[in-house]
Amino acid sequence: MADAKTQFESLRKWVVEHKLRTVGSLWLSGITGSIAYNWSRPNMKTSVKIIHARLHAQALTLAALAGAAVVEYYDNKTEQKTIRSRH
């Protein structure tokens, strides 16, 4: 159990240090997955497939940015508690 918490903490720390890289990676994986899914649907035009992929990736990016904002808020809040407890 402690090992899982350590892995989560190290992942959280990496995400905090590399926010833009994380959001970019999520965008890239989102657009790739969406294009792959839409390409399996033969009754759609290519332009519609690309537009749908972009919209799906955009929604995923907004969710990732919201998640990064929550992580930043959580870090600032816990940092302030740590500073208060030291004084």
Phi and psi in radians as a Rosetta constraint file:
Dihedral C 1 N 2 CA 2 C 2 CIRCULARHARMONIC -1.180 0.35
Dihedral N 2 CA 2 C 2 N 3 CIRCULARHARMONIC -0.576 0.35
Dihedral C 2 N 3 CA 3 C 3 CIRCULARHARMONIC -1.154 0.35
Dihedral N 3 CA 3 C 3 N 4 CIRCULARHARMONIC -0.688 0.35
Dihedral C 3 N 4 CA 4 C 4 CIRCULARHARMONIC -1.133 0.35
Dihedral N 4 CA 4 C 4 N 5 CIRCULARHARMONIC -0.663 0.35
Dihedral C 4 N 5 CA 5 C 5 CIRCULARHARMONIC -1.164 0.35
Dihedral N 5 CA 5 C 5 N 6 CIRCULARHARMONIC -0.673 0.35
Dihedral C 5 N 6 CA 6 C 6 CIRCULARHARMONIC -1.133 0.35
Dihedral N 6 CA 6 C 6 N 7 CIRCULARHARMONIC -0.733 0.35
Dihedral C 6 N 7 CA 7 C 7 CIRCULARHARMONIC -1.117 0.35
Dihedral N 7 CA 7 C 7 N 8 CIRCULARHARMONIC -0.725 0.35
Dihedral C 7 N 8 CA 8 C 8 CIRCULARHARMONIC -1.113 0.35
Dihedral N 8 CA 8 C 8 N 9 CIRCULARHARMONIC -0.744 0.35
Dihedral C 8 N 9 CA 9 C 9 CIRCULARHARMONIC -1.116 0.35
Dihedral N 9 CA 9 C 9 N 10 CIRCULARHARMONIC -0.716 0.35
Dihedral C 9 N 10 CA 10 C 10 CIRCULARHARMONIC -1.191 0.35
Dihedral N 10 CA 10 C 10 N 11 CIRCULARHARMONIC -0.650 0.35
Dihedral C 10 N 11 CA 11 C 11 CIRCULARHARMONIC -1.142 0.35
Dihedral N 11 CA 11 C 11 N 12 CIRCULARHARMONIC -0.767 0.35
Dihedral C 11 N 12 CA 12 C 12 CIRCULARHARMONIC -1.082 0.35
Dihedral N 12 CA 12 C 12 N 13 CIRCULARHARMONIC -0.727 0.35
Dihedral C 12 N 13 CA 13 C 13 CIRCULARHARMONIC -1.122 0.35
Dihedral N 13 CA 13 C 13 N 14 CIRCULARHARMONIC -0.730 0.35
Dihedral C 13 N 14 CA 14 C 14 CIRCULARHARMONIC -1.105 0.35
Dihedral N 14 CA 14 C 14 N 15 CIRCULARHARMONIC -0.748 0.35
Dihedral C 14 N 15 CA 15 C 15 CIRCULARHARMONIC -1.096 0.35
Dihedral N 15 CA 15 C 15 N 16 CIRCULARHARMONIC -0.705 0.35
Dihedral C 15 N 16 CA 16 C 16 CIRCULARHARMONIC -1.103 0.35
Dihedral N 16 CA 16 C 16 N 17 CIRCULARHARMONIC -0.699 0.35
Dihedral C 16 N 17 CA 17 C 17 CIRCULARHARMONIC -1.336 0.35
Dihedral N 17 CA 17 C 17 N 18 CIRCULARHARMONIC -0.423 0.35
Dihedral C 17 N 18 CA 18 C 18 CIRCULARHARMONIC -2.233 0.35
Dihedral N 18 CA 18 C 18 N 19 CIRCULARHARMONIC 0.975 0.35
Dihedral C 18 N 19 CA 19 C 19 CIRCULARHARMONIC -1.066 0.35
Dihedral N 19 CA 19 C 19 N 20 CIRCULARHARMONIC -0.866 0.35
Dihedral C 19 N 20 CA 20 C 20 CIRCULARHARMONIC -1.157 0.35
Dihedral N 20 CA 20 C 20 N 21 CIRCULARHARMONIC -0.643 0.35
Dihedral C 20 N 21 CA 21 C 21 CIRCULARHARMONIC -1.135 0.35
Dihedral N 21 CA 21 C 21 N 22 CIRCULARHARMONIC -0.678 0.35
Dihedral C 21 N 22 CA 22 C 22 CIRCULARHARMONIC -1.130 0.35
Dihedral N 22 CA 22 C 22 N 23 CIRCULARHARMONIC -0.817 0.35
Dihedral C 22 N 23 CA 23 C 23 CIRCULARHARMONIC -1.120 0.35
Dihedral N 23 CA 23 C 23 N 24 CIRCULARHARMONIC -0.728 0.35
Dihedral C 23 N 24 CA 24 C 24 CIRCULARHARMONIC -1.093 0.35
Dihedral N 24 CA 24 C 24 N 25 CIRCULARHARMONIC -0.707 0.35
Dihedral C 24 N 25 CA 25 C 25 CIRCULARHARMONIC -1.146 0.35
Dihedral N 25 CA 25 C 25 N 26 CIRCULARHARMONIC -0.710 0.35
Dihedral C 25 N 26 CA 26 C 26 CIRCULARHARMONIC -1.129 0.35
Dihedral N 26 CA 26 C 26 N 27 CIRCULARHARMONIC -0.692 0.35
Dihedral C 26 N 27 CA 27 C 27 CIRCULARHARMONIC -1.084 0.35
Dihedral N 27 CA 27 C 27 N 28 CIRCULARHARMONIC -0.829 0.35
Dihedral C 27 N 28 CA 28 C 28 CIRCULARHARMONIC -1.085 0.35
Dihedral N 28 CA 28 C 28 N 29 CIRCULARHARMONIC -0.771 0.35
Dihedral C 28 N 29 CA 29 C 29 CIRCULARHARMONIC -1.180 0.35
Dihedral N 29 CA 29 C 29 N 30 CIRCULARHARMONIC -0.603 0.35
Dihedral C 29 N 30 CA 30 C 30 CIRCULARHARMONIC -1.158 0.35
Dihedral N 30 CA 30 C 30 N 31 CIRCULARHARMONIC -0.789 0.35
Dihedral C 30 N 31 CA 31 C 31 CIRCULARHARMONIC -1.225 0.35
Dihedral N 31 CA 31 C 31 N 32 CIRCULARHARMONIC -0.615 0.35
Dihedral C 31 N 32 CA 32 C 32 CIRCULARHARMONIC -1.141 0.35
Dihedral N 32 CA 32 C 32 N 33 CIRCULARHARMONIC -0.815 0.35
Dihedral C 32 N 33 CA 33 C 33 CIRCULARHARMONIC -1.126 0.35
Dihedral N 33 CA 33 C 33 N 34 CIRCULARHARMONIC -0.690 0.35
Dihedral C 33 N 34 CA 34 C 34 CIRCULARHARMONIC -1.189 0.35
Dihedral N 34 CA 34 C 34 N 35 CIRCULARHARMONIC -0.709 0.35
Dihedral C 34 N 35 CA 35 C 35 CIRCULARHARMONIC -1.106 0.35
Dihedral N 35 CA 35 C 35 N 36 CIRCULARHARMONIC -0.745 0.35
Dihedral C 35 N 36 CA 36 C 36 CIRCULARHARMONIC -1.079 0.35
Dihedral N 36 CA 36 C 36 N 37 CIRCULARHARMONIC -0.729 0.35
Dihedral C 36 N 37 CA 37 C 37 CIRCULARHARMONIC -1.171 0.35
Dihedral N 37 CA 37 C 37 N 38 CIRCULARHARMONIC -0.823 0.35
Dihedral C 37 N 38 CA 38 C 38 CIRCULARHARMONIC -1.177 0.35
Dihedral N 38 CA 38 C 38 N 39 CIRCULARHARMONIC -0.522 0.35
Dihedral C 38 N 39 CA 39 C 39 CIRCULARHARMONIC -1.187 0.35
Dihedral N 39 CA 39 C 39 N 40 CIRCULARHARMONIC -0.384 0.35
Dihedral C 39 N 40 CA 40 C 40 CIRCULARHARMONIC -1.402 0.35
Dihedral N 40 CA 40 C 40 N 41 CIRCULARHARMONIC -0.060 0.35
Dihedral C 40 N 41 CA 41 C 41 CIRCULARHARMONIC -1.807 0.35
Dihedral N 41 CA 41 C 41 N 42 CIRCULARHARMONIC 1.776 0.35
Dihedral C 41 N 42 CA 42 C 42 CIRCULARHARMONIC -1.300 0.35
Dihedral N 42 CA 42 C 42 N 43 CIRCULARHARMONIC -0.278 0.35
Dihedral C 42 N 43 CA 43 C 43 CIRCULARHARMONIC -1.537 0.35
Dihedral N 43 CA 43 C 43 N 44 CIRCULARHARMONIC 0.213 0.35
Dihedral C 43 N 44 CA 44 C 44 CIRCULARHARMONIC -1.983 0.35
Dihedral N 44 CA 44 C 44 N 45 CIRCULARHARMONIC 2.561 0.35
Dihedral C 44 N 45 CA 45 C 45 CIRCULARHARMONIC -1.250 0.35
Dihedral N 45 CA 45 C 45 N 46 CIRCULARHARMONIC 2.711 0.35
Dihedral C 45 N 46 CA 46 C 46 CIRCULARHARMONIC -1.056 0.35
Dihedral N 46 CA 46 C 46 N 47 CIRCULARHARMONIC -0.709 0.35
Dihedral C 46 N 47 CA 47 C 47 CIRCULARHARMONIC -1.101 0.35
Dihedral N 47 CA 47 C 47 N 48 CIRCULARHARMONIC -0.666 0.35
Dihedral C 47 N 48 CA 48 C 48 CIRCULARHARMONIC -1.187 0.35
Dihedral N 48 CA 48 C 48 N 49 CIRCULARHARMONIC -0.671 0.35
Dihedral C 48 N 49 CA 49 C 49 CIRCULARHARMONIC -1.069 0.35
Dihedral N 49 CA 49 C 49 N 50 CIRCULARHARMONIC -0.756 0.35
Dihedral C 49 N 50 CA 50 C 50 CIRCULARHARMONIC -1.191 0.35
Dihedral N 50 CA 50 C 50 N 51 CIRCULARHARMONIC -0.709 0.35
Dihedral C 50 N 51 CA 51 C 51 CIRCULARHARMONIC -1.111 0.35
Dihedral N 51 CA 51 C 51 N 52 CIRCULARHARMONIC -0.757 0.35
Dihedral C 51 N 52 CA 52 C 52 CIRCULARHARMONIC -1.095 0.35
Dihedral N 52 CA 52 C 52 N 53 CIRCULARHARMONIC -0.720 0.35
Dihedral C 52 N 53 CA 53 C 53 CIRCULARHARMONIC -1.080 0.35
Dihedral N 53 CA 53 C 53 N 54 CIRCULARHARMONIC -0.748 0.35
Dihedral C 53 N 54 CA 54 C 54 CIRCULARHARMONIC -1.119 0.35
Dihedral N 54 CA 54 C 54 N 55 CIRCULARHARMONIC -0.714 0.35
Dihedral C 54 N 55 CA 55 C 55 CIRCULARHARMONIC -1.144 0.35
Dihedral N 55 CA 55 C 55 N 56 CIRCULARHARMONIC -0.726 0.35
Dihedral C 55 N 56 CA 56 C 56 CIRCULARHARMONIC -1.114 0.35
Dihedral N 56 CA 56 C 56 N 57 CIRCULARHARMONIC -0.757 0.35
Dihedral C 56 N 57 CA 57 C 57 CIRCULARHARMONIC -1.149 0.35
Dihedral N 57 CA 57 C 57 N 58 CIRCULARHARMONIC -0.640 0.35
Dihedral C 57 N 58 CA 58 C 58 CIRCULARHARMONIC -1.139 0.35
Dihedral N 58 CA 58 C 58 N 59 CIRCULARHARMONIC -0.721 0.35
Dihedral C 58 N 59 CA 59 C 59 CIRCULARHARMONIC -1.125 0.35
Dihedral N 59 CA 59 C 59 N 60 CIRCULARHARMONIC -0.728 0.35
Dihedral C 59 N 60 CA 60 C 60 CIRCULARHARMONIC -1.120 0.35
Dihedral N 60 CA 60 C 60 N 61 CIRCULARHARMONIC -0.671 0.35
Dihedral C 60 N 61 CA 61 C 61 CIRCULARHARMONIC -1.131 0.35
Dihedral N 61 CA 61 C 61 N 62 CIRCULARHARMONIC -0.741 0.35
Dihedral C 61 N 62 CA 62 C 62 CIRCULARHARMONIC -1.081 0.35
Dihedral N 62 CA 62 C 62 N 63 CIRCULARHARMONIC -0.705 0.35
Dihedral C 62 N 63 CA 63 C 63 CIRCULARHARMONIC -1.123 0.35
Dihedral N 63 CA 63 C 63 N 64 CIRCULARHARMONIC -0.693 0.35
Dihedral C 63 N 64 CA 64 C 64 CIRCULARHARMONIC -1.160 0.35
Dihedral N 64 CA 64 C 64 N 65 CIRCULARHARMONIC -0.701 0.35
Dihedral C 64 N 65 CA 65 C 65 CIRCULARHARMONIC -1.130 0.35
Dihedral N 65 CA 65 C 65 N 66 CIRCULARHARMONIC -0.691 0.35
Dihedral C 65 N 66 CA 66 C 66 CIRCULARHARMONIC -1.110 0.35
Dihedral N 66 CA 66 C 66 N 67 CIRCULARHARMONIC -0.718 0.35
Dihedral C 66 N 67 CA 67 C 67 CIRCULARHARMONIC -1.104 0.35
Dihedral N 67 CA 67 C 67 N 68 CIRCULARHARMONIC -0.704 0.35
Dihedral C 67 N 68 CA 68 C 68 CIRCULARHARMONIC -1.127 0.35
Dihedral N 68 CA 68 C 68 N 69 CIRCULARHARMONIC -0.635 0.35
Dihedral C 68 N 69 CA 69 C 69 CIRCULARHARMONIC -1.145 0.35
Dihedral N 69 CA 69 C 69 N 70 CIRCULARHARMONIC -0.691 0.35
Dihedral C 69 N 70 CA 70 C 70 CIRCULARHARMONIC -1.134 0.35
Dihedral N 70 CA 70 C 70 N 71 CIRCULARHARMONIC -0.752 0.35
Dihedral C 70 N 71 CA 71 C 71 CIRCULARHARMONIC -1.086 0.35
Dihedral N 71 CA 71 C 71 N 72 CIRCULARHARMONIC -0.748 0.35
Dihedral C 71 N 72 CA 72 C 72 CIRCULARHARMONIC -1.107 0.35
Dihedral N 72 CA 72 C 72 N 73 CIRCULARHARMONIC -0.749 0.35
Dihedral C 72 N 73 CA 73 C 73 CIRCULARHARMONIC -1.082 0.35
Dihedral N 73 CA 73 C 73 N 74 CIRCULARHARMONIC -0.805 0.35
Dihedral C 73 N 74 CA 74 C 74 CIRCULARHARMONIC -1.067 0.35
Dihedral N 74 CA 74 C 74 N 75 CIRCULARHARMONIC -0.760 0.35
Dihedral C 74 N 75 CA 75 C 75 CIRCULARHARMONIC -1.112 0.35
Dihedral N 75 CA 75 C 75 N 76 CIRCULARHARMONIC -0.765 0.35
Dihedral C 75 N 76 CA 76 C 76 CIRCULARHARMONIC -1.115 0.35
Dihedral N 76 CA 76 C 76 N 77 CIRCULARHARMONIC -0.694 0.35
Dihedral C 76 N 77 CA 77 C 77 CIRCULARHARMONIC -1.158 0.35
Dihedral N 77 CA 77 C 77 N 78 CIRCULARHARMONIC -0.788 0.35
Dihedral C 77 N 78 CA 78 C 78 CIRCULARHARMONIC -1.223 0.35
Dihedral N 78 CA 78 C 78 N 79 CIRCULARHARMONIC -0.562 0.35
Dihedral C 78 N 79 CA 79 C 79 CIRCULARHARMONIC -1.161 0.35
Dihedral N 79 CA 79 C 79 N 80 CIRCULARHARMONIC -0.703 0.35
Dihedral C 79 N 80 CA 80 C 80 CIRCULARHARMONIC -1.149 0.35
Dihedral N 80 CA 80 C 80 N 81 CIRCULARHARMONIC -0.660 0.35
Dihedral C 80 N 81 CA 81 C 81 CIRCULARHARMONIC -1.121 0.35
Dihedral N 81 CA 81 C 81 N 82 CIRCULARHARMONIC -0.684 0.35
Dihedral C 81 N 82 CA 82 C 82 CIRCULARHARMONIC -1.146 0.35
Dihedral N 82 CA 82 C 82 N 83 CIRCULARHARMONIC -0.729 0.35
Dihedral C 82 N 83 CA 83 C 83 CIRCULARHARMONIC -1.145 0.35
Dihedral N 83 CA 83 C 83 N 84 CIRCULARHARMONIC -0.730 0.35
Dihedral C 83 N 84 CA 84 C 84 CIRCULARHARMONIC -1.113 0.35
Dihedral N 84 CA 84 C 84 N 85 CIRCULARHARMONIC -0.679 0.35
Dihedral C 84 N 85 CA 85 C 85 CIRCULARHARMONIC -1.256 0.35
Dihedral N 85 CA 85 C 85 N 86 CIRCULARHARMONIC -0.389 0.35
Dihedral C 85 N 86 CA 86 C 86 CIRCULARHARMONIC -1.329 0.35
Dihedral N 86 CA 86 C 86 N 87 CIRCULARHARMONIC -0.478 0.35
